[in-house]
Amino acid sequence: RDAVVFASAICAHGKAGDWRGALALLGTMDEERVALDTATSNCLLGALAHGARWAEALDVVISTMDARGVRKNAATCNALMRSFERSGEWRLAIDALLRLFPVHGHEANDGHDAAGYVHLRPAE
């Protein structure tokens, strides 16, 4: 099996609302030594977003994608934001966006992360 097969299976789990099954396939990919790519990561994020699993989605982006050198793209950002949106965690979404996709002059709160339920301070 290759990443395309896994991406298809992960997307199918996501569409069925089975985020646990989609996440389990990530473990199977590791066992079979199939490299994670952007498309497969985005399918996994979509499955997690469907289940409103923002903490798991953030972990996939930070711990999994970054650790494995998987490139993020606009679809990555959109899928991650959907997971926050479905959870009603818009403040966390903004903080995560600023950390993952920095914009000059707009830094996230120092010493905090999205999992810490921080509130963004107004721009100065």
N, C-alpha and C positions, 0 to 999 in steps of 0.2 A: 504494500500500500504506500501511497505517497501523500504529500500535503493536499493535493487537489481532492483526493478521496476523503481525507479527514475533514477538509473544509466543507464539503458537501454534506457529510454526515452531521457535523456540528451545526450547520445551518438548518438541517432537517429537525434536529432536536430542538433548536431554538424556536422554529415555527410551530412545533408541537407544544411549546411551553415547558419543555423538559431541560431546564438549565443545568440540573444536576448531571444528566446524561451527557450534555455538551461538555461540561467541565471534566467528567470522567474520561472523555476521549482525549483530553490533553494529556492525562496520565498514560493512556495507551500509546499516544504518539511518542512520549518519552521512552516507554518500554521498547517500542519498535525502532527507536532511534531515527524518527522522522523529524526533520528540522521544521521548527515553527516559522511560518512566514507571515507577512502582513495580512494577506487575505484570510488565512485561517484564524489569526488573532481577531480580526474584525468580525468574523462569523461568531466566534466565541463571545466577544463583547456584545454582539447583537442578541445572542441567546440570554446572556446575563441581564441585558437591558429589558428584554421581554419579561423577565421575572423580577424586575425592579431590584436587582442585587447589586447596588452601587458599590458596596465594600469589596465584593469579589471582583467586580469590573475594574476598580481602581487597582487592586492587587495584580490583576492580569497585566495591566498597562505598566505599572511600576516594577513589580517584582519579576514578571515573566518576560515581557517584551524588552524592557531595558536590559535585564540581565543577559538575555540571549542576543542582544544587538538587533532586534527586529525593528525595522523602521516604522514610524507612525505616519499616518496621512490624514486627510480630512475625514475619511470614513471612520478612522479610529476615534477621532475627536467626537464625531456625531454619535457614534454608538455609546461611547462613555457618557456623553451628556444625556442621552435618552435614559440611561440607567438612573442618573440623578433625578431627571425630570419625573420619571414614573414613581420615584420614592418621595418626591416633594422636597428634595434637598438642594434647592437652587443656590443657597450660599456655599455649600460644599462644592457644587459644580463650578462656580466662579473661582473658588480657591484652587481647585484641581486644574482648571484651565490655565490659570496664571502660572502655576508651577510646571505644568507639562509643556506648555507652549508660551514661553515668556514673551512679553511685549515690552519694548523699551519704555521705561518710566512707570510701569505698572507691576510692581513686585507683590507677591503674596506676603502675608504676615510672616515675619521672621520667627523661627522657633515653633511653628505650628504646622500641622498638616491637615488634610481634609478629614481624616479619621478623628481628629480632635474637636470637631464641631466648632471651628472658629468662625467668628463673624468678621467680615472684612471691614477695615476702618475706612472712612471716607478719604477720597484723594485730597492731598494737601496742596 
